[in-house]
Amino acid sequence: MTRVKLIFVSSLESHCRGLAVKHLQAHEPRAIVVHHDVLEGHRVVRRVSGSAPPERAATVLEHGCIGCATRFEILPTVLRLVPRQADGVLIVALPPTWHSDLVLDIIRPELQRRSLQVNSVVLALDPAALEDQMWDRHTLWESGYNTMEPDERTAGEYFYRELMLADTLIPTQGLSAELLGEHAAELREGGVQFNAGLHLAGQLAPHAVVCHHPADDRLGRYDAGEAGQRVFPGHLPTVPMVDGRDPSHAIELKAERPLHPERFREALPGLAVSCTCIRGTIWVANAPGTRIALGGAGPRIWMESTGPWAGETAGTRLLLMGSEHEADQVRSVLHSCQLSDAELRGFWSDSTARNP
């Protein structure tokens, strides 16, 4: 592979994206930087800076989806700006709210044909705002984060996926910290709310390298296969557990028996009510052969079938993150959702009758 460093930056908002790019430029002063923003009217704005001649241009697309914008604007720009010299650096700042894998799935094959590879996917975020953003009930369209078309995702759903995709996190101070000045001590680096957000980000993305300070030049290593595994529905992040609980207060729940569908449906709101994020799989008695993934970001909870268990041992495995629950209490609730001995005997009898 050519020794050119390609860094992609994703973000919920442009302010954090800009600060993250400045952080990267401080350690890569010879980098070429390209920003893309997508505005109303299917207009894609491109800004090039850094060691390349400055550019500012706009392209109007017939359709402004991620696929079209990537194929007809972002990809050609990346291929044109990739440094020709060894050890060159290109920093690509993606439009806010865009999931990095949707862009890279289109770009990566063209890079590979040119013996190029993506080195890092960086997520820029404001730790002081992270928990509030995870719990925000407004959609990205309603909040004004995405102006292209009605986007029904919430900020929490954006972070639920992007935190798993990124290999590097760059925490930045949000606009509120700048606007409030001396009254925003808890929102600034080292403040209570900022540190709590860093704690939560580390809990949600334990695989990622976190650049805590301006002098920190570490970056994670992007691996498309690993990123794909992390965002596969039902995937559980690996967190260090001590007595079933990790130091950052995530709670791991397990159930070896199938769950009674009605009891679990009634218990789920109570299990999820104080969890900033919930992930895992459930084994439900009325669909015993189906692996059902459970996900939740703030107020939104969803379930989806991922097909048969496919060699994976059937069972319920959940991770409650950012939870205010007592571990023993929620374990007891989940335990009560399992089939009783009598129900289990009936379950196996029914299964045998259906599959003699």
N, C-alpha and C positions, 0 to 999 in steps of 0.2 A: 504494500500500500504506500502511496505517496505520503511523505511526511508533512502534510498540511493539516492544521488543526481546525476542525469545524465545530462550532459551539452554537447550539440553538437555545434561545431564551423564550420561555413561555410565562404568562402572567395573567392575572385577572384584570389588572388595570395598568394603564400606560405609565403612571407615576412610578410604581414599583419597578416596572420594566426598565425605565430610564436609569434609575439608580443602580440596578443590577448591572446594566451595560457599562456604566461608569466604573463600577467595581472591577469588572472584567478588563476594561481598557487600562486601568491603573497597573494591572499585572501583564497586560499584553499591549504595550503602547504602539506596536507596529500593526495592530489588527485593522482589517477593513470591517466596517460596521454597516449593516443594512437594516433599516426599520421598515416594516410594512404595517399599514393600517387600512382597515376596510371601513368605508363610510357609506352613508345612505346613497342610493342610486347606483349601487354596484360599482362604486368607485374605489380602486385600490391605489393608495398613496405610497410611494417609495421614496425613502430618504437614505442616501449613502454618505458616509462620513469616515473619519479615521484616516488611514494612510492612502485611501483611494481618492481620486478627484471627486469633489462633492457633487451630488445629484439631488434633484427633487423633481419628481414626475408623478403623474397620475394616469391610470389606465381605467377606462370604463368597460366593464365586462357585460356581456349579454345576460349572464347569470352569475350572481355573486356568492355562490356556495364555496365551501372550503376547497372542494375538488377543482373547480374551474379556476379559482384565484391561485391555487398552488400550481396547477399545470401551465397556466398561461401568463403568470406574472412572477410568482416566487421562484419556481424552479428555473426558468430562463435567467433570472437575475443571479441566483446562486451560482449557476454554471458559468456565467459571464464573469463574475467577480472572484471566483476561487483563485487564490494567489498562485502564480506560476512558479515562484521560487520555493525551495525547500524551507520548511519551518514557518511558512506563512500561516496567518490566522484569519479566519472569517467568522465574525459574530453575526448571527441572523436573529433579529428580534421579531418574533412572530406576532401577529395581531392579537390583542388581548382576548381572552376567553377561548382561544383555539386550543384544542388538545393536540399535543405535539405528535402523537402517533399517527393522527390522521394526515398530517403534513408529511411526516417522514416515510410513511408507507408509499407515498407517491414519489418522493425525492430519492429515497435510498437506492432503488434499482439503477437510476441514472448515475448516481455517484459511484456505485460499484462497477459500472461499465467503464468508468474512468479511473479505477483503482483508488477511489477516495472513500473515506468512511467518516461517520459522525462520531466525534470524540465524546461530547457531553451534551446532555439536555438539562438546562438549568431552569428551575422554577423560582421566580421572584415573588416574594410575598411580604406582607406586613404582619408580623407575628401578633402585634397588639390588636389587630382587627380580625384575626383568623377565626376565633371562636364565634364572634358575632356574625361573621360572614357564613360560617357553617350552619348557623341557626336561622339565617335570614329566609323568610317565607317568600319573598319577592323573586320573580324570575329574573334572569339576566336581562331580558328585554325591558321589564318593568323598572329595573334598577338603573338602566342606561349603560350597563357594561357592554352590551352588544346592540348596536344600532342598525345592523343589517336587515334583520327580519325578526319576527316574533320568536324569541328563543325561550323555550319553556323550561330549560334547566335552571336550577338555582345555583348560587355561588358555592353552596356546599357540595352539590353534585359535581361541579367543575373541580373543586379541590379533591373530592373523593377519588377521582380518576387520575388527575394530574400529579398528585403527590405520590402515587404509585409508579407513574411513568418516569418522573424525573430522577436523575441520579445525583443531582446537586441542588441544594436549597441555598438561596442567598436572601437572608432576612434584611428588610429595609424599613426605614421609618416612613409611615404613611403621611398623607397630606394633613391629617388631623394634628399630628405632632408638630408640623411646621406652622399651621395656622394658629394653634393654641399657644405657641411659644413657651414661656416659662411655666405655664399652667399644665403642660403636657408631660411632666416628668415620668409618669408611669407608662406613657406610650413610647418613650424613647428607649434606646438600647440601655439595658441595665434596669429599666423600670419594671414594676411588678407585673403589669399587664403584658409588656413585651416579653418578659421571661416566661410567663405562663403560656404565651402563644408559641414560643420556641419549644417549650416542653411538649405541647400538644403536637406540633409539627413533627418532632422527633418520634412521638408515639405513632403517628399516622404513617410516617415514612422512615422506619428504622433502618432501611437499606441505604439511605441517601447520605452523602457528605454534606455537612452544614458549614458554610463559611460564616463563622460567627463575627469576625472582626475585619476591618478594612485591610489589614495586613495578611489575611488568610488567603493564600493563592491556590488552595487545594481544589481540585475538581474531581467529581466522580467519573466513572467510565461507563459510557453508554453501551448497552448490549440489547439489541432488539428482541432477542429471544427471552431474556430475563424480564424485560419490561412487559412483554406480552403475557408472560406467566403471572406477573404481579397484578395485572388488571383483569385476568380471567375471572369471571363471576364465581364467587365463593372462595377465592384465594385468601388465605390467612397470612398476614405478615409474621415473620419470625421475630418474636420479642422474648427477652430473657425473663423467664418465669421463676418466681420464688413462691412456693406453696400455692401455685395456681394463680399468682398475681404478680405483675411485673412492677418494678420500682416506680413507673410512671402511672400506676393505678389502672392499667387495662385489666379487664377481668376475662378469663378464659372459661367458657362453659362447654361441657360435654354431656351427651346423652347417648347411651349405647343401645337403648330400645327405641323403636319407632314412636313418634309423637302422635297423640290423639289430635286430629286436625281441629276439632272444635275447641278443645281446651287450649291448644297452642294459639289459636286465633284470638281467644279471649285474653290470654296472658301476654301476647306480644306487645301491646301498647305499654303495659307496665314494665316490661323488660327494656324497652327502647326509650322510655320517656325522658331519661336524664342522660342519654348517651349522645355525645357529639357525633360518633360514628360507630356503626355496627357492621360486621362482616362475618361471612361464614356460610355453612351449608346446613340444611335441615333434612331429616329423614322422616317423612310423614306417612302414617299408616295407610291412608287412602291412595298413595302413589308410591309404594315401597321400592319399585325398581327405578325411580326417577331421582336424580340428584337435583335438588332445588337449592339455588343460591339465594341468600338473603343479604341485602345491603341496605344501609341507611346513612343519611347525611342530615344531621339536625332533624327538622320536622318531617322529612320525607323518608319513607320506608318502602322498599320494593322487593319482590321475589320474582325469580325467573327460573324456568326449567333449563338445565344444561344437558339433558339427555340421560342415558343410563349411567350408572356409577362407574362403568368401564374400568374394572379392576381395583378401584378405590373402595376401601371398606365402608359400607353404608353406616351412617351415623350422623348425629348432630354435633357440629363444631362451630362455636360462635366466639367472637372476640368483641367485647364491649369496650370502646375507647372513649376517653373523656367522660367516664361515667361517675355519677355520684352515688351509685348503689353500694350497698354492702355485699361483698362477694357471696357470703353464705346465704343471704336472703335470696338473691337471684338464682343461685344454684338450686335452692329449695323450690322456687317457682318453676324452673325448667324441669326438675325432677318430677313434679306433680303433673306435668304434661305428658310424661311417658305412659305407655300402655301399662295397665296393671297386670298382675299375673293372669287373672282370668281373661282380660282383654287380649293378652299376648297369646294365650292358648287358642282363643278364637281366631286371632290373626293368622297364626300358623296353620290352623285347620282350614281356613278359607284359602290361604295361599296354596296349600297342598291340593285342595279340591280344584282350584283354577289351573294348577300346573301338575297333573298327576304324573 
